[in-house]
Amino acid sequence: MDSVLSYHERSKHHLDRYAPGPGGLDWASQPDPFRCYPGAPELDLPLLTDELPVCWDQLFASDGAPQQVRNADSLACLLQLSLGLSAWKSYGESRWALRCNPSSGNLHPTEGYLICPDLPGLPAGVHHYRPDRHCLEHRTAAAFAWSGGVLLALTGIHWREAWKYGMRAFRYCQHDCGHALAALSYAAAALGWPTRLLSEWGDAEIAALAGVDRAGDFPAAEPEVPEALVWIGPGRAPAAAEVLARLAGAKWAGRAKPLSGQHRDWPEIPAVAEAARKPHGTAMAAETTAPLPDLAPASRQPVSQLIRARRSAQAFDGVTALGAQAFHRMLDALLPRPGQAPWSLLNAAPCVHPVLFVHRVAGLEPGIYCLPRCPQAAAELRRAMRPDWLWAQVPGCPDHLPLYLLAPMEVKPFAATVSCHQAIAGDSAFALAMLARFDDIAQAPWLYRRRFWEAGMLGQVLYLEAAASLVQGTGIGCYFDDAVHRALGLDTGRFQDIYHFTVGRAVVDARLRHEPAYAHLEADGGRRNVRLRSSADAIRC
Ligand SMILES: Cc1cc2nc3c(=O)[nH]c(=O)nc-3n(C[C@H](O)[C@H](O)[C@H](O)COP(=O)(O)O)c2cc1C
């Protein structure tokens, strides 16, 4: 009985036992974090060596960022600021790359494929993005005839996460996909482009479009599965049948290079992936929230700088309190506003809601709080949790922000304990557990993946909002599911905890060395810089 719900149950960590995992890291089989297709023609992309003339607050203003023309330069910028490298870190003999999109264990299961018509500097077809070389591998040419936008497909390589996390890895692949979706939406917004998840496409269609269903091109390579397809641009997205018809008879170049020499099988993962496959044409319910006031200003930093400087905190100082204004802004950014990144990408009613463990926020009593992200959810969450929670209005909170105090109490040790004993959940200003609607998953199992994507998107918003407020965040995929459920008195048939996050003042580890993201390419002979504006342009904020 390999339903997604039974997988979810079996992949839970418990206070007295962890979900089945490899029990140690086999360094000999560590997967390569960068997939490539030897034999496919490569197209080097220009690098953004200057900041885009757009600041963070501009993304949320009514006129948004100025719309850029779609060409090799602007798409290079989109890829660099979403899936590209942000830095290298090293410690002793070890050296590893960081990316604009974070990933559990920094293992990066998510791959990106750009699908575009002929554009200046970019031939039409399907291209695989290589973040390490910031280049596109042209897997196939195709006479795509649409205009007004491009398609971006995200896929996942489960093995990368399973190598370290075993059975629970499928969850992390979905979180990471959500982070990547939000990263794409923000990067596109910086270029003045809207994004929309193409919910009507089925997984088999996305696989055919990205070419990851071509078994002959993955003879020894780890399987790659379709995740999400995003339309980026102001125009109307072409229909699946119309796009796929243009690929009939296409010649594909390159074969996927294996990431590891040996593998350990986790049969529960292909089984849950199969059970959670999305068929064609299942539409999502549209967003129904009432209009909200504009977000308060947060930062005048150039958005390209802020995105590339985002980092996970590895420790917090355990003393600094977050200002109430910054706290309210971070929570406000979790509420969907029509047309605004990243929530306009989902264009669906929110199904994931934070329960907050507040430790150090100026003017706020420490305790457990809840932020139902839409009015319907407030009543549902209230019914699904302990009847003695207070659900009290929070003094000083902006009127439109649905923040409720459930119980005033010291929750630092609790937050750390239920987050797999990680101190980062108690030493921060606040931590949170994300409660996802679970009552509709048995009927539509593919929604299971969507819930994790939504949670990952919440995480990405918090990462970038934390950076905008000059603090830091960290995603927490390791937590004790049922210990949280028991403490909240949660009806797990209705909601379950699917992700944790924590925000505060980070302590920097001075032993780590940092290097720029693409110094290796510049040393290689240099790359033409992205030209998206005349040098006379100035950042508007
Ligand atoms: C889904 C997800 C789960 C994560 N879980 C944890 C965690 O349990 N503990 C932790 O210290 N960091 C966790 N992280 C942070 C990652 O280790 C971090 O993103 C990665 O090392 C890359 O570093 P960067 O975010 O600074 O780019 C998580 C990140 C993500 C996206």
The ligand as an SDF file (V2000), in Angstrom:
LIG
                    3D

 31 33  0  0  0  0  0  0  0  0999 V2000
   14.3550   22.2400    2.6250 C   0  0  0  0  0  0  0  0  0  0  0  0
   15.5450   22.6430    3.4430 C   0  0  0  0  0  0  0  0  0  0  0  0
   15.7900   22.0070    4.6440 C   0  0  0  0  0  0  0  0  0  0  0  0
   16.8920   22.3860    5.4240 C   0  0  0  0  0  0  0  0  0  0  0  0
   17.0790   21.7980    6.6430 N   0  0  0  0  0  0  0  0  0  0  0  0
   18.0790   22.2150    7.4540 C   0  0  0  0  0  0  0  0  0  0  0  0
   18.2070   21.7130    8.7810 C   0  0  0  0  0  0  0  0  0  0  0  0
   17.4040   20.8720    9.2410 O   0  0  0  0  0  0  0  0  0  0  0  0
   19.2300   22.1960    9.5330 N   0  0  0  0  0  0  0  0  0  0  0  0
   20.1260   23.1350    9.0610 C   0  0  0  0  0  0  0  0  0  0  0  0
   21.0380   23.5540    9.8080 O   0  0  0  0  0  0  0  0  0  0  0  0
   20.0170   23.6300    7.8010 N   0  0  0  0  0  0  0  0  0  0  0  0
   19.0180   23.2000    6.9960 C   0  0  0  0  0  0  0  0  0  0  0  0
   18.8630   23.7430    5.7370 N   0  0  0  0  0  0  0  0  0  0  0  0
   19.8250   24.7420    5.2380 C   0  0  0  0  0  0  0  0  0  0  0  0
   20.7590   24.1220    4.1710 C   0  0  0  0  0  0  0  0  0  0  0  0
   21.7280   23.3380    4.8010 O   0  0  0  0  0  0  0  0  0  0  0  0
   21.3800   25.2380    3.3250 C   0  0  0  0  0  0  0  0  0  0  0  0
   20.3620   25.8340    2.5630 O   0  0  0  0  0  0  0  0  0  0  0  0
   22.4670   24.7230    2.4070 C   0  0  0  0  0  0  0  0  0  0  0  0
   23.5640   24.2500    3.1250 O   0  0  0  0  0  0  0  0  0  0  0  0
   22.9280   25.7940    1.4430 C   0  0  0  0  0  0  0  0  0  0  0  0
   23.3970   26.9220    2.1350 O   0  0  0  0  0  0  0  0  0  0  0  0
   22.7880   28.3750    1.8530 P   0  0  0  0  0  0  0  0  0  0  0  0
   21.3260   28.3260    2.2260 O   0  0  0  0  0  0  0  0  0  0  0  0
   23.5830   29.3090    2.7220 O   0  0  0  0  0  0  0  0  0  0  0  0
   22.9440   28.6570    0.3830 O   0  0  0  0  0  0  0  0  0  0  0  0
   17.7690   23.3900    4.9710 C   0  0  0  0  0  0  0  0  0  0  0  0
   17.5160   24.0210    3.7440 C   0  0  0  0  0  0  0  0  0  0  0  0
   16.4250   23.6650    2.9980 C   0  0  0  0  0  0  0  0  0  0  0  0
   16.1540   24.3810    1.7050 C   0  0  0  0  0  0  0  0  0  0  0  0
  1  2  1  0
  2  3  1  0
  2 30  2  0
  3  4  2  0
  4  5  1  0
  4 28  1  0
  5  6  2  0
  6  7  1  0
  6 13  1  0
  7  8  2  0
  7  9  1  0
  9 10  1  0
 10 11  2  0
 10 12  1  0
 12 13  2  0
 13 14  1  0
 14 15  1  0
 14 28  1  0
 15 16  1  0
 16 17  1  0
 16 18  1  0
 18 19  1  0
 18 20  1  0
 20 21  1  0
 20 22  1  0
 22 23  1  0
 23 24  1  0
 24 25  2  0
 24 26  1  0
 24 27  1  0
 28 29  2  0
 29 30  1  0
 30 31  1  0
M  END
$$$$
